[in-house]
Amino acid sequence: MGMFTIIDRYIARQFLTTFLFSLASFAALFILINLVENLDRFMDRNISVGRIIIYYLSGLPDTLLLTSPLSVLLASLFVTGKLSMQSELPALKSAGMSLSRLMKPFLLVTMTITGVNMINSCFIAPSMYDWSKGFEKRYLKKKKMNDEGALHIRESKNRILTLGQIGADRKSASVVSLEEFDGSKLLTRIDADSLRIISRKNRWIFYNTRKRTFSNGFETLVTRPGADTLKLSLAKNTFTMIDADPDEMNIVQHYEFLMQKKHSGLPGLEKAEVKLNTKFALPLSSMIIVMIGVPLSTRKKRSGLALEASTSLLVGLFYLGMLKTIGSLGYDGLINPVLAAWLPNMLFLIAGSILYRSANH
């Protein structure tokens, strides 16, 4: 691509400056909207100003991560539009500069932005989770108890473990049932007052069991008071994983959590996998967004700040909405979790390629 020339440095400086200003503006806008929405709750709960400031500062890494694609798009539209309005872009084209050559400084700066966002997504934002999202759970939302209602765990391919209530020590449970199926046909059901795991031996102890066997339309009941040891395929830390949230884990912890969850039998595996892939997909979106912004702006004869801001907001919010919507489909297992995380990037990459080809011609 040649040397980094004076014009490259000029465009890169303009692009980076505009990006930083846009990033700060969008972040301030998001914070202001959130503050207005929650101000009455802050006052009702008598939350101190200092705690509120810490809440918003700790949530800044996550906010910057979400607003980076919008800021990249606005900066690329504004800088390219400014070059066009000042007749610099036509002069560069007359001098033989192609669209791919014009995009060099934009791509190099965006690569740096992507690298910073990748570190933020994988390490910084998760480390701030307890201060930001934890604050929301404690003060802004109704507390949800994991022991409300029965918890159903697919213990193996044909067995379902149902727990009425998880113990506070996360090593025991009460009101337990274990059902074994052959297709949709129920073969056996074991009910127990409680169970406990012996971690060192990885044994599951059921107390006061009642085993029902269903065969040829008849039911056989066998009652066994006291303790009964059963073999389960669950991981020994299954119960401790119930409260775990992938958002508060760095990328290494998240990957280990995903591997453990695959062997735990707990629901929510798809959601954890979507979130893991999103930690990579969201930072990389800036590289794709800039491939839309520059070609789109070179096609317009005139542009202004209001139009650029409106376009970036429209496209950026559409991307974030798509990321949220398709991610939810992945959470529910309606589409492949990996595809759910990467599909918005893939669609925008196709759109960017089409814009690039049309603008290049």
N, C-alpha and C positions, 0 to 999 in steps of 0.2 A: 504493500500500500504506500510505499515511499516514506520519506522523512516527515516528521511532525513540523510543518511549516508555520510561518507567522500567522497565516489565515486560520490554520488549524488551532493554534493557541488562542487566537482571538475568539473563534466560535466556541471552543471548549470553555474559555473563561466566562463568556456570556451565558452559555448553557448552564454551567455549574452555579453561577451567581443567581440566575433566575430559578433554578431548581431549589436552591436553599431557601430563597425567599418564598417560593410557592409552598415548600414543605412546612415552613414555619407558619404560613398563613392558613393552610389547610388544618394543621394540627391545632392552631388557636381556635379555628372555627369549630372543629369537632369538640374541643374542650368546652367552648362557650355553650354549644348546644346541649352537651351533657350536663353542664352546670345549671342551666336554666331548667332543664327537665327534672333535676334532682334537688334543687335548692330547697323546696318545701320539706323534703325528706331529711335533708341535713339539719334544718331548723327543728323539725319535730323530734329528732333523736338527739338534739343538743350536741352535735359533733363539732369539735373545736376546729378553728380555722387552720391551725397547724396540721391537724390530721387530714383535712381536706386537701391542703397543698401537697402533702406527702403522697396522697392518693393519686392526684393528677400527675405529679412528677414521676411516680413509679409506673404509671400507665403510659408514659410518654414513649418508651421504646416500642410498645405494641401499636400505639397511634401512628408513629412515624413509619412503621412497617406497612400499615394499611394505606397510608396516604402517599407513600413513595410512588406507586404507579400513576396516581393522579398528577403528582408534581412533575414527574418525568414527562408525561404527555403535555402538560401545560407549558413546561419549559421548552420542549422541542417545537411545539406549535408557535410559541411566541418568538423564539429566536429565529426560526426559519421565516416566519412571517415578517419579522423586522428586517431581515436581510432582503426580502423581496420588496418591501415598501421603500427601502432606501436605495433600491436599484443595485444592491451589491450582488444579489443572487443572479439576476440576468447577466451581470458582468462576469461572474464566475463561470456561468454556463457558456458564455461567448468565448471564454478563455480555454474551454475544453474540459471543464470539471464535470464529471459524471455524477449521477445521484449517489452511486456507491462510494465515490471519493468524498462527496460532501458529507456523507454519514460517518466518515471515519472519526472525527472528534466527538460526535454524539455517542458513538458506540464505545469509544475508549472511556469517556467519563461515566457512561452508564455501567460499564463493566466494574468500575471502582465502586459505584453506588450499589450494584448487585452484591459485590464482595462484602461490603459493610453490612448490608441488609441480611446476608446469609449468616454472618456472625451474630447479628442481632436476633434473628429468628431462632437460631439453634442454641444460643447460650444466654444472651443478655435479657431478652423478653421473658423467657421462662424463670430466670432468677428473680425477676420483679413481680412474678405472678401473685405471690401471697400478699404483697402490699397493695396491688391493684384489684385483681379479680377477687382475692380473698376479702378485701374491704367491701366489695359489692355484696358478696355472700353474707357477710356478717351484719351489714347495716342497711343495704338497699333492697334486698330480696328476702322473701319468706324462706326460712330455713326448711330444707327438705331432709327428712330423716331417711336414711337408707333402710331402716328396719320397718318402715311403714309399708304394710302389705307383704305378701309372700315373695320370696326371691326364688326364681326358677333357674337352675343351672343344668346345662346339658352335660352330664358327667361323662358320657361316652356316646357312641353312635346310637344306641338303643335304650339308654337309661337317662332319666331326668330326676334330679335331686331338687326337692322343694324345701325351703327353709322359712319357718314362720318369723323368726327373729334371730339376728346375729348377736352374739355376746359381745360385751364391751372389750373383752380381751382379744377379740378377733381370732379365737382358737376354738370357739364353741358356738352351738346354735340350739334353739329349742323348737318344738313342734316340727318334726322332720318327717319327710316321706321320700322314699326312693322307688320309682316306678320303672319297670322294664317292659319294653314293647317288642313286638314282632310286626313290623310295619305299623299299622294303626291299631293293632290288637294288643290289649293289655294282658301281659302274662303274669306278672307278680307285682305286688305292692308291699313295701315294708314301711310301717309307721313306727316312729320312736318318739319318746318324750324329749330327748335331746341327743346331741352327739358332741364329741370332742376329738381333736386331733392330737396325737402324741408326736410332736415335731421331730424328735431325734430318731424315732423309729418309723415315722411317716405312716402311722396306723390311725384308722378312724374307728372310734369306739361309739357304738350306738347303745343307748340305755332304754330298757323296757320296750323291746321291739314286739311288733305284731305283724306277722308275715301272712299275706293273703295270696293264694295261688289260684289262678283262673284257668280251668281246663274243661272243655266239652260242656260248657254251660254250668259247671259246678264251681263252687268257691270253697277252698280249704283254708282254715285259719289256724296258725301256730303262734302261740304266745310264749315269749321268752323273757321273763323278768331278769333284772340285773344288767350286766354289761355284755355286749356282743361285738366282736371285732369283725369288720367288713373291709374288703379291699376296694378302694376307689381309685380312679385314675386322675384325681385332682391333684394339683400342686399343693405343697404343704403351706404355701403363703396365699392360698386362694382368698381367704376371708380378708386378709390385710390389703388385698388389691381392690376391694370393693370401693373404698373411699379415694383411691388414687386417681389423679387427674393428669392426663398427658400434657396439658398446657403448662404445668409447673415443672416439667422435666426438660433438661437439656437433651440434645439429640442422642447422646450415648445412653442416657437413662431411659429415654423414650423407646429406643430400639430394644433394649433389654426388657423393658416392660411389655412390649409387643410380643417378644418371644415367650415370656412367661405367661402372658394372657392366652396364647395359643394352646398352652397345656393346662390352663386353670379351669376351663369349662365355663367361665363367666361370660355373660352376654357383653356386647359392646366391642367385640374385636374389630368389626368393620370401622367403627368410629375412631378407634385408636390408630388404625392403619391409614385412614383418610388424613387425620391430623399429622401423622408422621410425614407423609408425602407433601402435605401443604406447607410444612416448614421449609421445604426446598422449592416448591412451585411458586409460592408468593414472592420471594425475593427475585426469582428469575423472570417474573412477569415484567419487570421494568425493561429488560432487554427486548422483550417482544413489543411492549407498548411504544418504545422509541421508534421501532420499525413501522409503526402506524403513524406516529406524529409527524415525522419529517416528510415522508411522501405525501401525506394529506395536506400539509401546509404548502408544499411546493406547487400543488395543483391550484391553489387559490390565488386570484389576482390581487385581492385586497383583504386585509384582516385587521382586527383591532383587539385590544386586550379583553373587552367584554365578550367578543365572539370566541376568542381562544379559551377563556375561562369557562364559558358555557359548554363548549365542545369537550374540554377535558373533564369537566364534572359529569357530563352526560355519559361519555365513554367509560370514564373511571368508575362511576357508580354502577354502570351496567356490568362492568367486569366484576366488581365486588359482589353485586347481587347474584351474578351467575355463579361465582365461587361459593357463595352461601347456599344457593338453591341446589346446585348439583352436589355439593358436599353433603347436604341433608339426605339426598337420594342414596349416597354412598353409606351414610350412617345407618340407614334402614336396610342396607343390603340389596337395594333395588338395582344398582349398577355396581360394577367392580370398584372397590375402594381406591385402587391406584388410578383408575380411569377417572373417577370422580374428582380427585385432586388435580389431575393434569389436563382434563378436558377443556376448561376455560382457556388455558394457555395454548392448547392445540388449536382451538377455534380462532383465537386472536392471532396466532401465528399464520394461519391460512389467510385471514383478512389482511394482515400486514404484507404477505407475499403478493396478494392480488393488487393492493395499493402500490407496492413497489414496482411491479411490472408495468402497471398502467402509467405511473408517473415517470418511469424511466423511458417509456416510449413517447 
